[in-house]
Amino acid sequence: MSVRKSQTIWESLAEPQSVLAIFLVYCLVHLFVRVSLSPNFTLDESEQMLFSQSLQWGYRFRHPPLITWLTWATLTGTGTNRAAFFFLKYLLMGFGLAAYFAAARIVIRDVRLAALSTFALLTTFVMGYLPHIDLMHTVLLASMLAAYLWADALVLTRGRWLDYILLGVITGLGILSKYVFVVLPLAMAVGTVLTPSLRARLKLGPLLGALLIAILIVAPYAWWATTHEYSLFALAKTITKGAGPSFDPLGWLKGAGDLAVALIGAIIPAALLFPILYWRACKKLPAESGDSEDHDWLRLYEIAMISGALMMLVAVFFIGTENFKARWMHQVTMPLFIWFFLRVKLAADYERSNKIFAALALAFALAVVGARFWIYRTTGETCRVCREHWPMPSYAQAFRAAGFARGTVVAATYDLGGNLRYVMQASRIVTPGYPDSVFGPPQNGECLLVWEGKKDMPAQLKAYASDVLHADLGKTLARGDVAATLLTTQNRRDTMSYVLLQGAGACR
């Protein structure tokens, strides 16, 4: 009887199931880290905790609602379980990694290089670090972009009706994840049109069917958006944070430079390793390398990335955008690592460099895990914004002791509101800046106004309570402040101030 020789980790990267197992372990480790660290919620997490109190067609026009729908379903189905909420994020991340790997396998036609291209994605700050500390919307966006690359590759290689249906579904859901998602399908369309051999593979009927499916998925939310009086120009300004068109060459130059910096920031530190480890792949490829399909994919992805960058540049000239961040560039840079490792395949035998890159990717992943523990454990004493260290159960207990049982809680900021929702689940939590309808129907019971710090009530909170919720601030039953020791600290205390209004249904 033969005995199977045990595989090394490097050898296992040639097997798809082993690579998928690595992604599973990666997501489970980070899920464990998130559950083990702060019991509080970050900015994006707090927003989802707040909005998911009810199921609506839309919540705020700045962000489409898919992530909130998923959060609502998760929290409703699990009784507002904190671990389940975090699990949703890493389930989406795991799906995105698997989809990116699947797309890379189709394009590169090499399992190990497809794995390395996905590792490269995780060896960037915008994908390997920032999503773990916040960015719920960005995790969903990146996963949907990866899924689009996969579906697009299926359409251009296999081309079955089912592949077109998948493309339509992913496109529709992708737009509902974040508006800028649409940049990638448009850029890939340009790349396909300008790559004749791949363009010839498209089938018009199924392609129109995919478009119809995407439109039908987006239509209900689009109808909701029209009722909120947002024009196309207002939408563009919302997406890009633009100030409006103007003839300002210096502003254009600043915006273009800011875009270039953001694009570079979106691919480091992984891209910094490429010229060192893969210098031949960074040069012009020999004409005889690979086959025509390899070069077709290179051409498509090159054109798509250039087109995507130009689309973002349009926001500079016509909308007045001068502020770009690296974490906003996924729709442009997502094809990069598949494109690069396809070049690695065509350039030379790089097994030693590949092993080094895989080791560096592992080192980066481990460093991120260590950094998350270290940052949380050491920043409590010096934090300026201390939401991750708020002792929320102590605050909630003090509010109940002051006479608040259940009803409506009006929090001055949405990060405070999201954290109050978890410790006061029997109440409706609202916050200024949004229509009160997105937080669900009004509740009977007391009305509690809460803000951070030992200071007067913020003007925005006061105006929202009186003008939107019709609260009578003259009927104050109790007013005070609660100081409690911050989590992970020895003696640093933070204060929450409150006003409790008299009468059931005081905030309607």
Buried (B, 14 or more C-beta within 10 A) or exposed (E): EEEEEEEEEEEBBBBBEBBBEBBBEBBEBBBBBBBEBBBBBBBBBBBBBBBBBBEBEBBBBEBBBBBBBBBBEBBEEBEBEBEBBBBBBBBBBBBBBBBBBBBBBBBBBBBBBBBBBBBBBBBBBBBBBBBBBBBBBBBBBBBBBBBBBBBBBBBBBEBEEEBBBBBBBBBBBBBBBBBBBBBBBBBBBBBBEBBEEBBEBBBEEBBEBBBEBBBEBBEEBBEBBEEEEEEEEEBBBBBBBBBEEEEBEEBBEBBBEBBEEBBBBBBBEBBEBBEEBBEBBBEEBEEEEBEEBBBBBBBBBBBBBBBBBEBBBEBBBBBBBBBBBBBBBBBBBBBBBBBBBBBBBBBBEBEEBBBBBBEBBBEBBEEBBEEBEEEBEEBBEEBEEBBBBBBBEBBBBBBEEBEBEBBBBBBBBBBBBBBBBBBBBEBBBBBBEBEBEBBBEBBEBBBBBBBBEEEEBBEBBBEBBBEBBEBBBEEEBBEEEBBBBBBBBEEBEBBBBBBBBBBEBBBE
